[in-house]
């Protein structure tokens, strides 16, 4: 099951990284291994009676992809702000 999840996560990430919007948002900079680990960590919540395998894990992948992207955005903004403050102090 883990191999199928890894394959699906890579497929979804490649799909989003190949679109213009995905490139503009910087989805290609998201850590694949962290994304795969997060999605595999939720496999115990999958119920085959309630939906398809691909639908469940692709939705999880999309949500975690957006989450990791937002974390990266916040980190970059904090770094830029810290550098700006250091420049104003003359360091």
Secondary structure, 3 states (H helix, E strand, C coil): CHHHHHHHHHHHHHHHHHCHHHHHHCHHHCCHHHHHHHHHCCHHHCCCCCCCHHHHHHHHHHHHHHHHHHHHHHHHHHHHHHHHHHHHHCC
